[in-house]
Amino acid sequence: MSATAALTAKGRATRARIIERAAVLMYRDGVAATSTEAILKAAGVSNSQLYHYFADKGDLTHAVIAHQIERVVGRNEELLAEMDSLAVLEGWRDALVEFASRREGQGGCPIGSLASELADVDEPSRTLLLAGMERWRAAIRVGLTNAKARGELRVDADPDHLALASLAALQGGALLTQASRDAAPLKAGLDAAIGYIRSFAT
């Protein structure tokens, strides 16, 4: 039984609230700039409560990474699992661009932002983030495999390679969108990836 599973319902709710509030702060301000004091205030808990659930800030950061992966990749898995055509892929692109437009490019990708800050300084975080990215790539690959099975893509199309190209375009576009406060780079990157995929259309 995991330590989380052993908690009471109230304990699980408190732990989840700490993670959620920390995730908001770390997304907005970055991990390094998010102080323990700010997390305590946002979550409405004491120092002793925080360290009852997490060994240290690094442990909490890893929980935030898992939370963001589940929130972001989980939502995309649901969308991509139903993708059996290139038209659905374009709808996925439109949803991502619309979300970025509503935020005026602020924040970037929650997972990509964490990766850019932590990948070179915290190996456990890098490993967790890579696993999240691989899970996202796998979700895109499943959708493209479905499209290929329906005959929308040629037999020489490689769903895994196309999924990697799509994820790379998404992350690069999200970074440029964050810097420019304009969703155009994200749309351009995803348009290029979809254009590449369409070059394998039957």
N, CA, C and O of each residue as an XYZ file, in Angstrom:
808
protein
N       0.846     -1.194      0.000
C       0.000      0.000      0.000
C       0.883      1.246      0.000
O       1.835      1.333      0.777
N       0.571      2.211     -0.871
C       1.357      3.439     -0.929
C       1.071      4.312      0.278
O       0.049      4.162      0.947
N       2.010      5.244      0.547
C       1.830      6.164      1.669
C       0.584      7.016      1.473
O      -0.121      7.315      2.438
N       0.306      7.410      0.236
C      -0.880      8.222     -0.048
C      -2.161      7.439      0.218
O      -3.122      7.964      0.780
N      -2.157      6.164     -0.198
C      -3.348      5.338      0.002
C      -3.628      5.125      1.479
O      -4.779      4.927      1.870
N      -2.576      5.163      2.316
C      -2.743      4.933      3.745
C      -3.328      6.143      4.463
O      -3.729      6.028      5.621
N      -3.386      7.292      3.809
C      -3.912      8.497      4.434
C      -5.421      8.413      4.595
O      -6.097      7.681      3.872
N      -5.935      9.166      5.543
C      -7.385      9.297      5.680
C      -7.920     10.125      4.510
O      -7.155     10.752      3.777
N      -9.225     10.117      4.351
C      -9.835     10.928      3.287
C      -9.472     12.399      3.466
O      -9.180     13.094      2.493
N      -9.490     12.870      4.709
C      -9.128     14.260      4.985
C      -7.668     14.504      4.666
O      -7.312     15.550      4.123
N      -6.821     13.544      4.998
C      -5.399     13.680      4.707
C      -5.122     13.718      3.222
O      -4.292     14.498      2.758
N      -5.825     12.865      2.465
C      -5.648     12.866      1.011
C      -6.107     14.189      0.417
O      -5.486     14.712     -0.509
N      -7.198     14.727      0.954
C      -7.712     16.007      0.454
C      -6.724     17.139      0.759
O      -6.502     18.014     -0.078
N      -6.142     17.117      1.943
C      -5.167     18.147      2.312
C      -3.931     18.048      1.431
O      -3.430     19.057      0.935
N      -3.448     16.837      1.243
C      -2.272     16.636      0.387
C      -2.555     17.104     -1.040
O      -1.719     17.761     -1.661
N      -3.733     16.765     -1.554
C      -4.093     17.175     -2.920
C      -4.179     18.690     -3.017
O      -3.762     19.270     -4.020
N      -4.721     19.346     -1.977
C      -4.824     20.809     -1.998
C      -3.446     21.460     -2.009
O      -3.232     22.449     -2.710
N      -2.515     20.914     -1.241
C      -1.150     21.451     -1.231
C      -0.530     21.340     -2.618
O       0.091     22.285     -3.105
N      -0.700     20.188     -3.248
C      -0.131     19.978     -4.580
C      -0.754     20.939     -5.588
O      -0.047     21.555     -6.386
N      -2.075     21.064     -5.549
C      -2.770     21.935     -6.504
C      -2.344     23.393     -6.351
O      -2.095     24.074     -7.346
N      -2.259     23.871     -5.119
C      -1.876     25.268     -4.905
C      -0.405     25.475     -5.268
O      -0.049     26.504     -5.843
N       0.445     24.514     -4.938
C       1.862     24.614     -5.301
C       2.021     24.604     -6.824
O       2.863     25.319     -7.368
N       1.213     23.796     -7.503
C       1.284     23.728     -8.963
C       0.960     25.073     -9.596
O       1.616     25.492    -10.549
N      -0.054     25.750     -9.063
C      -0.426     27.077     -9.581
C       0.728     28.057     -9.398
O       1.074     28.795    -10.321
N       1.314     28.064     -8.222
C       2.418     28.996     -7.936
C       3.645     28.675     -8.785
O       4.275     29.579     -9.334
N       3.987     27.390     -8.895
C       5.177     27.008     -9.659
C       4.991     27.265    -11.148
O       5.949     27.582    -11.854
N       3.771     27.130    -11.620
C       3.481     27.431    -13.023
C       3.595     28.930    -13.278
O       4.116     29.358    -14.308
N       3.107     29.713    -12.338
C       3.106     31.165    -12.509
C       4.482     31.779    -12.278
O       4.922     32.637    -13.043
N       5.157     31.336    -11.221
C       6.387     31.996    -10.792
C       7.655     31.183    -11.033
O       8.760     31.720    -10.947
N       7.505     29.888    -11.337
C       8.662     29.021    -11.445
C       8.915     28.308    -10.126
O       8.501     28.781     -9.068
N       9.595     27.172    -10.191
C       9.845     26.375     -8.990
C      10.773     27.109     -8.030
O      10.492     27.208     -6.836
N      11.884     27.625     -8.563
C      12.876     28.268     -7.699
C      12.306     29.482     -6.978
O      12.654     29.741     -5.826
N      11.433     30.227     -7.648
C      10.898     31.454     -7.065
C       9.695     31.207     -6.159
O       9.200     32.136     -5.521
N       9.228     29.978     -6.099
C       8.091     29.652     -5.236
C       8.612     29.243     -3.866
O       9.232     28.190     -3.719
N       8.363     30.059     -2.890
C       8.863     29.785     -1.537
C       7.929     28.851     -0.782
O       6.744     28.734     -1.095
N       8.495     28.191      0.219
C       7.683     27.345      1.090
C       6.604     28.172      1.770
O       5.471     27.716      1.928
N       6.956     29.382      2.170
C       5.997     30.262      2.839
C       4.802     30.572      1.938
O       3.660     30.603      2.395
N       5.077     30.799      0.656
C       3.995     31.086     -0.280
C       3.074     29.881     -0.437
O       1.857     30.034     -0.546
N       3.651     28.690     -0.448
C       2.851     27.469     -0.571
C       1.984     27.278      0.665
O       0.804     26.942      0.560
N       2.576     27.494      1.839
C       1.814     27.358      3.086
C       0.607     28.295      3.088
O      -0.501     27.895      3.444
N       0.835     29.539      2.690
C      -0.240     30.529      2.679
C      -1.318     30.160      1.671
O      -2.510     30.233      1.970
N      -0.894     29.765      0.480
C      -1.862     29.445     -0.571
C      -2.695     28.217     -0.220
O      -3.885     28.160     -0.530
N      -2.067     27.234      0.427
C      -2.768     25.994      0.757
C      -3.482     26.064      2.099
O      -4.303     25.206      2.421
N      -3.164     27.092      2.878
C      -3.799     27.225      4.185
C      -3.396     26.133      5.154
O      -4.229     25.626      5.905
N      -2.100     25.761      5.142
C      -1.604     24.717      6.035
C      -0.406     25.235      6.815
O       0.170     26.272      6.485
N      -0.044     24.496      7.851
C       1.118     24.853      8.660
C       2.368     24.173      8.124
O       2.295     23.269      7.291
N       3.506     24.621      8.613
C       4.777     24.036      8.222
C       4.811     22.544      8.571
O       5.285     21.726      7.783
N       4.311     22.204      9.745
C       4.324     20.800     10.161
C       3.411     19.950      9.287
O       3.722     18.790      9.016
N       2.291     20.511      8.843
C       1.406     19.776      7.940
C       2.088     19.511      6.604
O       2.018     18.408      6.061
N       2.741     20.531      6.090
C       3.418     20.369      4.804
C       4.420     19.231      4.875
O       4.460     18.375      3.991
N       5.226     19.222      5.923
C       6.278     18.211      6.013
C       5.773     16.875      6.532
O       6.525     15.902      6.589
N       4.511     16.827      6.908
C       3.886     15.537      7.191
C       3.637     14.786      5.890
O       3.745     13.561      5.837
N       3.303     15.534      4.839
C       2.962     14.913      3.564
C       4.136     14.838      2.592
O       4.151     13.989      1.701
N       5.120     15.722      2.756
C       6.238     15.777      1.815
C       7.554     15.882      2.579
O       7.667     16.633      3.548
N       8.538     15.122      2.129
C       9.828     15.106      2.829
C      10.516     16.460      2.749
O      11.148     16.897      3.711
N      10.397     17.120      1.616
C      11.036     18.418      1.408
C      10.414     19.058      0.168
O       9.486     18.503     -0.420
N      10.924     20.225     -0.228
C      10.359     20.910     -1.393
C      10.555     20.091     -2.659
O       9.704     20.105     -3.548
N      11.670     19.379     -2.744
C      11.892     18.540     -3.915
C      10.839     17.458     -4.052
O      10.369     17.175     -5.154
N      10.470     16.857     -2.935
C       9.427     15.828     -2.941
C       8.099     16.425     -3.395
O       7.374     15.808     -4.175
N       7.780     17.620     -2.912
C       6.559     18.302     -3.339
C       6.626     18.641     -4.825
O       5.635     18.496     -5.542
N       7.776     19.086     -5.282
C       7.936     19.407     -6.708
C       7.674     18.187     -7.570
O       7.032     18.294     -8.615
N       8.159     17.032     -7.149
C       7.915     15.807     -7.918
C       6.430     15.466     -7.934
O       5.920     14.965     -8.936
N       5.731     15.732     -6.830
C       4.284     15.514     -6.798
C       3.569     16.488     -7.730
O       2.582     16.126     -8.371
N       4.066     17.722     -7.807
C       3.498     18.716     -8.723
C       3.699     18.266    -10.167
O       2.793     18.399    -10.990
N       4.871     17.739    -10.477
C       5.127     17.248    -11.834
C       4.122     16.157    -12.191
O       3.527     16.182    -13.269
N       3.934     15.195    -11.276
C       2.972     14.112    -11.531
C       1.565     14.669    -11.719
O       0.812     14.201    -12.573
N       1.219     15.667    -10.919
C      -0.099     16.307    -11.018
C      -0.284     16.977    -12.380
O      -1.328     16.819    -13.013
N       0.711     17.712    -12.825
C       0.602     18.418    -14.105
C       0.567     17.443    -15.278
O      -0.141     17.667    -16.260
N       1.327     16.373    -15.171
C       1.301     15.366    -16.235
C      -0.091     14.754    -16.336
O      -0.631     14.597    -17.431
N      -0.660     14.413    -15.198
C      -1.991     13.799    -15.218
C      -3.030     14.773    -15.739
O      -3.929     14.392    -16.488
N      -2.906     16.029    -15.344
C      -3.875     17.036    -15.755
C      -3.776     17.327    -17.249
O      -4.790     17.350    -17.947
N      -2.560     17.548    -17.738
C      -2.368     17.954    -19.132
C      -2.391     16.761    -20.080
O      -3.159     16.736    -21.042
N      -1.550     15.781    -19.802
C      -1.469     14.625    -20.702
C      -2.740     13.794    -20.618
O      -3.217     13.275    -21.627
N      -3.287     13.670    -19.413
C      -4.526     12.909    -19.280
C      -5.641     13.469    -20.140
O      -6.383     12.724    -20.781
N      -5.754     14.799    -20.149
C      -6.793     15.444    -20.975
C      -6.522     15.209    -22.465
O      -7.449     14.973    -23.241
N      -5.251     15.274    -22.855
C      -4.917     15.048    -24.262
C      -5.091     13.585    -24.657
O      -5.455     13.289    -25.795
N      -4.836     12.668    -23.725
C      -5.053     11.251    -24.016
C      -6.506     10.993    -24.368
O      -6.800     10.226    -25.285
N      -7.411     11.627    -23.648
C      -8.834     11.442    -23.914
C      -9.190     11.938    -25.316
O      -9.934     11.281    -26.044
N      -8.657     13.092    -25.684
C      -8.944     13.655    -27.004
C      -8.335     12.798    -28.111
O      -8.992     12.502    -29.110
N      -7.073     12.403    -27.927
C      -6.355     11.704    -28.985
C      -6.792     10.254    -29.135
O      -6.644      9.672    -30.209
N      -7.330      9.665    -28.068
C      -7.799      8.284    -28.153
C      -8.946      8.153    -29.157
O      -9.175      7.084    -29.722
N      -9.657      9.254    -29.365
C     -10.791      9.245    -30.294
C     -10.383      9.679    -31.701
O     -11.222      9.759    -32.599
N      -9.094      9.958    -31.888
C      -8.657     10.447    -33.187
C      -8.527      9.291    -34.177
O      -7.687      8.406    -34.014
N      -9.355      9.315    -35.179
C      -9.254      8.299    -36.227
C      -9.222      8.948    -37.606
O      -9.419      8.286    -38.625
N      -8.971     10.255    -37.619
C      -8.886     10.964    -38.889
C      -8.005     12.194    -38.727
O      -7.801     12.670    -37.611
N      -7.488     12.703    -39.820
C      -6.660     13.906    -39.771
C      -7.496     15.126    -39.409
O      -6.975     16.100    -38.867
N      -8.779     15.076    -39.705
C      -9.659     16.190    -39.331
C      -9.721     16.326    -37.808
O      -9.762     17.440    -37.287
N      -9.727     15.211    -37.104
C      -9.741     15.256    -35.645
C      -8.426     15.823    -35.125
O      -8.411     16.562    -34.140
N      -7.316     15.477    -35.786
C      -6.013     16.025    -35.417
C      -6.018     17.546    -35.553
O      -5.469     18.252    -34.707
N      -6.630     18.037    -36.604
C      -6.722     19.488    -36.791
C      -7.599     20.122    -35.712
O      -7.337     21.245    -35.281
N      -8.631     19.413    -35.278
C      -9.459     19.917    -34.187
C      -8.679     19.998    -32.885
O      -8.868     20.924    -32.096
N      -7.808     19.032    -32.665
C      -6.922     19.052    -31.485
C      -6.013     20.268    -31.529
O      -5.822     20.953    -30.524
N      -5.451     20.530    -32.711
C      -4.626     21.726    -32.890
C      -5.411     22.990    -32.572
O      -4.924     23.875    -31.869
N      -6.608     23.065    -33.087
C      -7.433     24.260    -32.867
C      -7.718     24.470    -31.382
O      -7.725     25.604    -30.902
N      -7.953     23.371    -30.653
C      -8.238     23.481    -29.224
C      -7.018     23.996    -28.466
O      -7.154     24.815    -27.557
N      -5.831     23.525    -28.830
C      -4.602     23.980    -28.180
C      -4.345     25.459    -28.469
O      -3.978     26.219    -27.573
N      -4.536     25.850    -29.703
C      -4.293     27.240    -30.087
C      -5.310     28.163    -29.418
O      -4.967     29.258    -28.973
N      -6.552     27.716    -29.353
C      -7.588     28.527    -28.705
C      -7.264     28.732    -27.222
O      -7.429     29.830    -26.689
N      -6.803     27.667    -26.565
C      -6.441     27.775    -25.149
C      -5.302     28.765    -24.959
O      -5.343     29.603    -24.058
N      -4.278     28.668    -25.817
C      -3.142     29.590    -25.729
C      -3.578     31.024    -26.011
O      -3.085     31.961    -25.383
N      -4.495     31.194    -26.948
C      -4.992     32.535    -27.278
C      -5.731     33.155    -26.103
O      -5.562     34.339    -25.812
N      -6.547     32.359    -25.432
C      -7.291     32.873    -24.280
C      -6.345     33.339    -23.171
O      -6.638     34.298    -22.458
N      -5.227     32.661    -23.036
C      -4.248     33.021    -22.010
C      -3.261     34.075    -22.509
O      -2.378     34.508    -21.768
N      -3.419     34.491    -23.789
C      -2.503     35.443    -24.419
C      -1.063     34.961    -24.326
O      -0.134     35.746    -24.135
N      -0.904     33.654    -24.465
C       0.428     33.050    -24.500
C       1.106     32.899    -23.157
O       2.203     32.344    -23.090
N       0.503     33.366    -22.097
C       1.171     33.350    -20.794
C       1.269     31.936    -20.229
O       0.349     31.130    -20.364
N       2.398     31.656    -19.597
C       2.574     30.394    -18.902
C       3.200     29.289    -19.712
O       3.929     28.464    -19.161
N       2.938     29.245    -21.017
C       3.479     28.168    -21.820
C       2.854     26.833    -21.434
O       1.810     26.792    -20.783
N       3.492     25.758    -21.834
C       3.023     24.423    -21.482
C       3.423     24.127    -20.039
O       4.595     24.283    -19.700
N       2.495     23.704    -19.174
C       2.850     23.426    -17.786
C       3.973     22.406    -17.643
O       4.802     22.521    -16.740
N       4.007     21.411    -18.523
C       5.055     20.392    -18.450
C       6.341     20.926    -19.066
O       7.421     20.744    -18.504
N       6.234     21.578    -20.209
C       7.417     22.137    -20.858
C       8.101     23.187    -20.001
O       9.330     23.262    -19.970
N       7.309     24.005    -19.300
C       7.885     25.031    -18.437
C       8.685     24.403    -17.305
O       9.772     24.873    -16.967
N       8.141     23.334    -16.720
C       8.872     22.627    -15.669
C      10.140     21.995    -16.220
O      11.182     22.014    -15.565
N      10.056     21.437    -17.418
C      11.228     20.795    -18.017
C      12.345     21.799    -18.280
O      13.516     21.509    -18.035
N      11.982     22.981    -18.778
C      13.007     23.984    -19.093
C      13.724     24.465    -17.844
O      14.892     24.850    -17.905
N      13.027     24.447    -16.703
C      13.637     24.909    -15.461
C      14.394     23.808    -14.726
O      15.414     24.078    -14.092
N      13.907     22.576    -14.804
C      14.419     21.537    -13.913
C      15.288     20.466    -14.574
O      16.068     19.803    -13.890
N      15.168     20.287    -15.885
C      15.818     19.142    -16.528
C      17.329     19.106    -16.323
O      17.912     18.026    -16.229
N      17.966     20.263    -16.253
C      19.425     20.301    -16.117
C      19.911     20.365    -14.680
O      21.114     20.303    -14.428
N      18.991     20.488    -13.738
C      19.429     20.684    -12.349
C      18.896     19.619    -11.392
O      19.364     19.524    -10.258
N      17.930     18.820    -11.829
C      17.345     17.820    -10.934
C      17.024     16.564    -11.744
O      16.028     16.519    -12.465
N      17.866     15.557    -11.619
C      17.713     14.348    -12.424
C      16.395     13.617    -12.160
O      15.758     13.174    -13.115
N      15.959     13.473    -10.900
C      14.653     12.828    -10.700
C      13.516     13.570    -11.393
O      12.613     12.946    -11.949
N      13.557     14.904    -11.361
C      12.531     15.685    -12.058
C      12.614     15.460    -13.555
O      11.589     15.300    -14.218
N      13.834     15.447    -14.096
C      14.005     15.222    -15.537
C      13.418     13.872    -15.945
O      12.758     13.758    -16.978
N      13.664     12.859    -15.131
C      13.150     11.525    -15.434
C      11.627     11.501    -15.430
O      11.009     10.906    -16.314
N      11.026     12.144    -14.439
C       9.571     12.216    -14.375
C       8.988     12.970    -15.563
O       7.991     12.550    -16.151
N       9.617     14.081    -15.908
C       9.128     14.899    -17.018
C       9.275     14.177    -18.342
O       8.394     14.256    -19.197
N      10.386     13.471    -18.516
C      10.569     12.694    -19.746
C       9.490     11.623    -19.864
O       8.944     11.403    -20.945
N       9.182     10.957    -18.752
C       8.131      9.942    -18.776
C       6.794     10.565    -19.173
O       6.015      9.958    -19.907
N       6.532     11.776    -18.687
C       5.305     12.466    -19.062
C       5.272     12.804    -20.541
O       4.248     12.638    -21.204
N       6.407     13.283    -21.055
C       6.480     13.596    -22.485
C       6.319     12.336    -23.327
O       5.672     12.367    -24.374
N       6.901     11.230    -22.877
C       6.773      9.974    -23.617
C       5.321      9.486    -23.596
O       4.830      8.920    -24.573
N       4.662      9.710    -22.493
C       3.242      9.350    -22.412
C       2.420     10.189    -23.377
O       1.490      9.685    -24.006
N       2.759     11.473    -23.496
C       2.070     12.352    -24.444
C       2.339     11.908    -25.879
O       1.427     11.842    -26.702
N       3.601     11.604    -26.163
C       3.962     11.110    -27.497
C       3.190      9.834    -27.819
O       2.712      9.656    -28.939
N       3.072      8.951    -26.834
C       2.350      7.698    -27.054
C       0.888      7.962    -27.374
O       0.299      7.269    -28.204
N       0.290      8.971    -26.715
C      -1.113      9.297    -26.984
C      -1.291      9.785    -28.416
O      -2.250      9.409    -29.090
N      -0.366     10.622    -28.879
C      -0.426     11.090    -30.268
C      -0.229      9.910    -31.222
O      -0.905      9.803    -32.245
N       0.707      9.030    -30.870
C       0.976      7.857    -31.713
C      -0.261      6.971    -31.838
O      -0.542      6.447    -32.915
N      -0.996      6.803    -30.746
C      -2.218      5.993    -30.795
C      -3.214      6.596    -31.782
O      -3.820      5.880    -32.579
N      -3.378      7.920    -31.724
C      -4.296      8.577    -32.643
C      -3.882      8.411    -34.098
O      -4.712      8.137    -34.964
N      -2.597      8.579    -34.356
C      -2.105      8.441    -35.731
C      -2.180      6.993    -36.201
O      -2.431      6.730    -37.377
N      -1.964      6.063    -35.291
C      -2.099      4.650    -35.644
C      -3.540      4.334    -36.020
O      -3.793      3.571    -36.952
N      -4.486      4.927    -35.289
C      -5.902      4.750    -35.628
C      -6.204      5.295    -37.022
O      -6.903      4.664    -37.814
N      -5.655      6.495    -37.308
C      -5.876      7.093    -38.633
C      -5.272      6.231    -39.732
O      -5.853      6.078    -40.807
N      -4.102      5.670    -39.451
C      -3.452      4.795    -40.437
C      -4.273      3.532    -40.653
O      -4.407      3.069    -41.786
N      -4.823      2.970    -39.585
C      -5.633      1.754    -39.688
C      -6.886      1.996    -40.518
O      -7.395      1.081    -41.166
N      -7.380      3.228    -40.498
C      -8.564      3.579    -41.302
C      -8.207      3.853    -42.756
O      -9.092      4.073    -43.582
N      -6.926      3.840    -43.071
C      -6.491      4.054    -44.436
C      -6.256      5.501    -44.788
O      -6.117      5.827    -45.967
N      -6.207      6.402    -43.785
C      -5.975      7.825    -44.062
C      -4.499      8.124    -44.299
O      -4.161      9.137    -44.910
N      -3.609      7.238    -43.814
C      -2.175      7.420    -44.008
C      -1.606      6.228    -44.773
O      -2.089      5.103    -44.643
N      -0.577      6.490    -45.569
C       0.045      5.433    -46.353
C       0.708      4.395    -45.450
O       0.953      4.640    -44.269
N       0.988      3.243    -46.029
C       1.598      2.161    -45.249
C       3.004      2.521    -44.780
O       3.475      1.972    -43.784
N       3.687      3.437    -45.481
C       5.058      3.802    -45.082
C       5.079      4.904    -44.018
O       6.155      5.315    -43.583
N       3.917      5.383    -43.599
C       3.866      6.395    -42.540
C       4.264      5.742    -41.219
O       3.807      4.645    -40.898
N       5.110      6.417    -40.463
C       5.576      5.912    -39.167
C       4.916      6.728    -38.057
O       5.368      7.835    -37.761
N       3.861      6.206    -37.438
C       3.138      6.972    -36.412
C       4.035      7.440    -35.265
O       3.816      8.518    -34.712
N       5.035      6.648    -34.906
C       5.905      7.047    -33.796
C       6.739      8.266    -34.168
O       6.866      9.199    -33.375
N       7.301      8.260    -35.355
C       8.094      9.413    -35.811
C       7.211     10.642    -35.974
O       7.600     11.744    -35.588
N       6.036     10.457    -36.539
C       5.128     11.585    -36.732
C       4.639     12.136    -35.393
O       4.424     13.340    -35.251
N       4.467     11.251    -34.417
C       4.062     11.699    -33.080
C       5.165     12.529    -32.432
O       4.889     13.548    -31.798
N       6.422     12.091    -32.594
C       7.547     12.850    -32.039
C       7.647     14.222    -32.692
O       7.879     15.218    -32.007
N       7.473     14.285    -34.016
C       7.521     15.565    -34.717
C       6.405     16.487    -34.233
O       6.612     17.690    -34.075
N       5.230     15.924    -34.000
C       4.095     16.722    -33.533
C       4.348     17.271    -32.138
O       4.069     18.440    -31.869
N       4.874     16.440    -31.251
C       5.132     16.881    -29.885
C       6.243     17.931    -29.865
O       6.170     18.898    -29.107
N       7.266     17.742    -30.691
C       8.347     18.726    -30.776
C       7.814     20.063    -31.285
O       8.199     21.117    -30.779
N       6.935     20.024    -32.277
C       6.339     21.256    -32.805
C       5.485     21.935    -31.747
O       5.494     23.160    -31.622
N       4.750     21.139    -30.989
C       3.895     21.689    -29.939
C       4.735     22.388    -28.872
O       4.443     23.521    -28.490
N       5.779     21.709    -28.392
C       6.585     22.279    -27.318
C       7.377     23.504    -27.784
O       7.475     24.494    -27.059
N       7.934     23.435    -28.977
C       8.645     24.600    -29.506
C       7.712     25.767    -29.740
O       8.046     26.911    -29.431
N       6.544     25.480    -30.286
C       5.561     26.529    -30.521
C       5.063     27.135    -29.227
O       4.844     28.343    -29.145
N       4.881     26.289    -28.200
C       4.418     26.790    -26.906
C       5.445     27.717    -26.278
O       5.086     28.727    -25.672
N       6.719     27.378    -26.420
C       7.783     28.222    -25.861
C       7.815     29.590    -26.547
O       7.909     30.620    -25.881
N       7.739     29.595    -27.861
C       7.744     30.863    -28.600
C       6.477     31.666    -28.319
O       6.515     32.894    -28.248
N       5.365     30.971    -28.162
C       4.116     31.646    -27.825
C       4.219     32.299    -26.449
O       3.733     33.412    -26.250
N       4.849     31.609    -25.503
C       5.040     32.180    -24.167
C       5.901     33.435    -24.229
O       5.609     34.426    -23.560
N       6.960     33.393    -25.032
C       7.869     34.537    -25.130
C       7.227     35.721    -25.844
O       7.457     36.874    -25.478
N       6.423     35.432    -26.864
C       5.854     36.505    -27.692
C       4.484     36.978    -27.215
O       3.988     38.013    -27.658
N       3.864     36.193    -26.286
C       2.493     36.481    -25.852
C       1.527     36.476    -27.033
O       0.588     37.269    -27.094
N       1.781     35.557    -27.971
C       0.996     35.465    -29.200
C       0.907     33.988    -29.564
O       1.926     33.298    -29.602
N      -0.293     33.499    -29.831
C      -0.482     32.085    -30.144
C      -0.041     31.711    -31.554
O      -0.071     30.536    -31.918
N       0.370     32.696    -32.354
C       0.742     32.407    -33.745
C       1.869     31.381    -33.862
O       1.772     30.495    -34.711
N       2.942     31.452    -33.050
C       3.998     30.446    -33.181
C       3.511     29.025    -32.903
O       3.933     28.082    -33.573
N       2.634     28.870    -31.927
C       2.099     27.539    -31.639
C       1.305     27.027    -32.831
O       1.447     25.868    -33.219
N       0.473     27.880    -33.411
C      -0.311     27.469    -34.578
C       0.601     27.127    -35.746
O       0.368     26.150    -36.457
N       1.651     27.942    -35.945
C       2.566     27.696    -37.057
C       3.277     26.358    -36.892
O       3.420     25.601    -37.851
N       3.723     26.072    -35.664
C       4.407     24.808    -35.420
C       3.495     23.620    -35.644
O       3.893     22.644    -36.280
N       2.279     23.688    -35.130
C       1.344     22.580    -35.297
C       0.873     22.460    -36.741
O       0.664     21.352    -37.236
N       0.703     23.595    -37.423
C       0.360     23.548    -38.851
C       1.447     22.822    -39.637
O       1.152     22.010    -40.514
N       2.711     23.121    -39.319
C       3.833     22.475    -40.018
C       3.829     20.977    -39.749
O       4.044     20.175    -40.659
N       3.581     20.598    -38.487
C       3.561     19.173    -38.154
C       2.419     18.463    -38.875
O       2.595     17.362    -39.397
N       1.249     19.097    -38.902
C       0.111     18.474    -39.579
C       0.352     18.425    -41.086
O      -0.040     17.464    -41.748
N       0.992     19.452    -41.625
C       1.335     19.420    -43.046
C       2.264     18.260    -43.367
O       2.127     17.608    -44.402
N       3.210     18.008    -42.467
C       4.125     16.880    -42.636
C       3.350     15.563    -42.588
O       3.577     14.670    -43.404
N       2.439     15.451    -41.631
C       1.621     14.243    -41.532
C       0.781     14.058    -42.798
O       0.634     12.947    -43.308
N       0.231     15.179    -43.295
C      -0.611     15.089    -44.486
C       0.187     14.675    -45.721
O      -0.389     14.200    -46.700
N       1.495     14.850    -45.682
C       2.306     14.399    -46.829
C       2.298     12.870    -46.946
O       2.707     12.320    -47.969
N       1.833     12.194    -45.897
C       1.718     10.734    -45.928
C       0.262     10.295    -46.137
O      -0.049      9.107    -46.051
N      -0.621     11.255    -46.409
C      -2.035     10.902    -46.593
C      -2.247     10.110    -47.871
O      -1.515     10.280    -48.846
N      -3.233      9.261    -47.863
C      -3.541      8.449    -49.053
C      -4.385      9.267    -50.013
O      -4.757      8.777    -51.079
